[in-house]
């Protein structure tokens, strides 16, 4: 027999249809909010509520992270992109010193710069 109750002595739980339908309905707004912002609503709200750190504070934080991690994981490096001010994490091969992974990638940083220039051009055209 493949019945769970015969092997464990307990009957399998029968799901309540009302609970199942309310659980499915509860996930719809979360999925919609996640699709709209790319983040769950709690994370998006927390990010919006936090003030962005200044450039000096970001440099200090990345320096502190680098200092703490270097002894344990020398292949990790933390820095700040000079032009955009975004934090960058690099994973390098300890032997060849070649960058294995970078977050955000160089391509993403270039796209960010291009979008920033495009938005500035739109702003200038609207004022004119």
C-alpha positions as a Markdown table, in Angstrom:
| # | Residue | x | y | z |
|---|---|---|---|---|
| 1 | Unk | 0.0 | 0.0 | 0.0 |
| 2 | Unk | 1.2 | 3.5 | -0.8 |
| 3 | Unk | -1.0 | 5.2 | 1.8 |
| 4 | Unk | 0.8 | 7.3 | 4.4 |
| 5 | Unk | -1.6 | 6.3 | 7.1 |
| 6 | Unk | -0.7 | 2.6 | 6.8 |
| 7 | Unk | 3.0 | 3.3 | 7.4 |
| 8 | Unk | 2.8 | 6.0 | 10.0 |
| 9 | Unk | -0.5 | 5.3 | 11.7 |
| 10 | Unk | -1.7 | 8.9 | 11.0 |
| 11 | Unk | -4.1 | 10.0 | 8.4 |
| 12 | Unk | -2.7 | 12.5 | 5.9 |
| 13 | Unk | -4.0 | 16.1 | 6.5 |
| 14 | Unk | -6.8 | 17.2 | 4.3 |
| 15 | Unk | -6.3 | 20.8 | 3.1 |
| 16 | Unk | -9.1 | 23.3 | 3.8 |
| 17 | Unk | -10.2 | 24.8 | 0.5 |
| 18 | Unk | -10.9 | 28.1 | 2.1 |
| 19 | Unk | -7.3 | 28.4 | 3.4 |
| 20 | Unk | -5.9 | 27.3 | 0.1 |
| 21 | Unk | -7.8 | 29.8 | -1.9 |
| 22 | Unk | -7.0 | 32.7 | 0.5 |
| 23 | Unk | -3.3 | 31.8 | 0.4 |
| 24 | Unk | -3.4 | 31.9 | -3.4 |
| 25 | Unk | -5.1 | 35.2 | -3.3 |
| 26 | Unk | -2.6 | 36.6 | -0.8 |
| 27 | Unk | 0.3 | 35.9 | -3.1 |
| 28 | Unk | -1.2 | 37.7 | -6.1 |
| 29 | Unk | -0.5 | 41.3 | -4.7 |
| 30 | Unk | 3.0 | 40.2 | -3.7 |
| 31 | Unk | 3.7 | 38.9 | -7.2 |
| 32 | Unk | 2.3 | 42.0 | -8.8 |
| 33 | Unk | 4.3 | 44.3 | -6.6 |
| 34 | Unk | 7.4 | 42.2 | -7.2 |
| 35 | Unk | 6.9 | 42.4 | -11.0 |
| 36 | Unk | 6.3 | 46.1 | -10.9 |
| 37 | Unk | 9.4 | 47.0 | -8.8 |
| 38 | Unk | 11.6 | 44.0 | -9.2 |
| 39 | Unk | 11.6 | 43.5 | -5.5 |
| 40 | Unk | 9.2 | 42.3 | -2.9 |
| 41 | Unk | 7.1 | 45.1 | -1.4 |
| 42 | Unk | 8.8 | 44.9 | 2.0 |
| 43 | Unk | 12.3 | 45.2 | 0.4 |
| 44 | Unk | 11.2 | 48.0 | -1.9 |
| 45 | Unk | 9.6 | 49.9 | 1.0 |
| 46 | Unk | 12.7 | 49.4 | 3.2 |
| 47 | Unk | 14.9 | 50.6 | 0.4 |
| 48 | Unk | 12.8 | 53.7 | -0.2 |
| 49 | Unk | 12.8 | 54.6 | 3.5 |
| 50 | Unk | 16.6 | 54.3 | 3.9 |
| 51 | Unk | 18.6 | 57.4 | 3.0 |
| 52 | Unk | 21.4 | 56.7 | 0.5 |
| 53 | Unk | 24.9 | 56.9 | 2.0 |
| 54 | Unk | 27.1 | 59.7 | 1.0 |
| 55 | Unk | 30.2 | 59.0 | -1.2 |
| 56 | Unk | 32.5 | 59.3 | 1.8 |
| 57 | Unk | 30.4 | 57.0 | 3.9 |
| 58 | Unk | 30.2 | 54.4 | 1.0 |
| 59 | Unk | 34.0 | 54.6 | 0.7 |
| 60 | Unk | 34.4 | 54.0 | 4.4 |
| 61 | Unk | 32.0 | 51.1 | 4.4 |
| 62 | Unk | 33.7 | 49.4 | 1.5 |
| 63 | Unk | 37.1 | 49.9 | 3.0 |
| 64 | Unk | 35.9 | 48.4 | 6.3 |
| 65 | Unk | 34.4 | 45.4 | 4.4 |
| 66 | Unk | 37.6 | 44.9 | 2.5 |
| 67 | Unk | 39.7 | 45.0 | 5.7 |
| 68 | Unk | 37.4 | 42.5 | 7.5 |
| 69 | Unk | 37.1 | 40.0 | 4.6 |
| 70 | Unk | 40.7 | 40.1 | 3.2 |
| 71 | Unk | 42.1 | 37.7 | 5.8 |
| 72 | Unk | 39.3 | 35.1 | 5.3 |
| 73 | Unk | 38.5 | 35.5 | 1.6 |
| 74 | Unk | 41.3 | 37.4 | -0.3 |
| 75 | Unk | 39.6 | 36.6 | -3.6 |
| 76 | Unk | 36.8 | 39.1 | -2.7 |
| 77 | Unk | 37.3 | 42.8 | -3.2 |
| 78 | Unk | 35.0 | 45.7 | -2.4 |
| 79 | Unk | 35.2 | 49.1 | -4.1 |
| 80 | Unk | 33.1 | 52.0 | -5.4 |
| 81 | Unk | 32.7 | 52.9 | -9.0 |
| 82 | Unk | 34.1 | 56.4 | -9.3 |
| 83 | Unk | 31.8 | 57.7 | -12.0 |
| 84 | Unk | 28.5 | 56.3 | -10.7 |
| 85 | Unk | 29.2 | 56.0 | -7.0 |
| 86 | Unk | 27.8 | 52.4 | -7.0 |
| 87 | Unk | 29.4 | 49.8 | -4.8 |
| 88 | Unk | 31.2 | 47.0 | -6.7 |
| 89 | Unk | 32.1 | 43.4 | -5.5 |
| 90 | Unk | 34.7 | 41.5 | -7.4 |
| 91 | Unk | 35.6 | 37.8 | -7.1 |
| 92 | Unk | 39.1 | 37.1 | -8.4 |
| 93 | Unk | 41.1 | 34.0 | -9.0 |
| 94 | Unk | 43.7 | 34.0 | -6.2 |
| 95 | Unk | 46.4 | 32.5 | -8.5 |
| 96 | Unk | 46.0 | 34.5 | -11.8 |
| 97 | Unk | 44.3 | 37.5 | -10.2 |
| 98 | Unk | 41.8 | 37.4 | -13.1 |
| 99 | Unk | 38.3 | 38.7 | -12.3 |
| 100 | Unk | 35.9 | 35.7 | -12.3 |
| 101 | Unk | 32.7 | 37.6 | -11.3 |
| 102 | Unk | 31.9 | 41.3 | -10.8 |
| 103 | Unk | 28.6 | 42.6 | -9.3 |
| 104 | Unk | 27.3 | 44.8 | -11.0 |
| 105 | Unk | 29.1 | 43.7 | -14.2 |
| 106 | Unk | 31.1 | 46.2 | -16.4 |
| 107 | Unk | 28.3 | 46.0 | -19.0 |
| 108 | Unk | 25.7 | 47.0 | -16.4 |
| 109 | Unk | 27.8 | 49.9 | -15.3 |
| 110 | Unk | 28.1 | 51.1 | -18.9 |
| 111 | Unk | 24.4 | 50.7 | -19.4 |
| 112 | Unk | 23.8 | 52.8 | -16.2 |
| 113 | Unk | 26.1 | 55.5 | -17.5 |
| 114 | Unk | 24.4 | 55.5 | -20.9 |
| 115 | Unk | 20.9 | 55.7 | -19.4 |
| 116 | Unk | 22.1 | 58.6 | -17.1 |
| 117 | Unk | 23.4 | 60.5 | -20.1 |
| 118 | Unk | 20.2 | 59.8 | -22.0 |
| 119 | Unk | 18.0 | 61.0 | -19.1 |
| 120 | Unk | 20.1 | 64.2 | -18.8 |
| 121 | Unk | 19.6 | 64.8 | -22.5 |
| 122 | Unk | 15.8 | 64.4 | -22.1 |
| 123 | Unk | 15.8 | 66.8 | -19.2 |
| 124 | Unk | 17.7 | 69.4 | -21.2 |
| 125 | Unk | 15.4 | 69.0 | -24.1 |
| 126 | Unk | 12.3 | 69.5 | -22.0 |
| 127 | Unk | 13.6 | 72.7 | -20.4 |
| 128 | Unk | 14.4 | 74.2 | -23.8 |
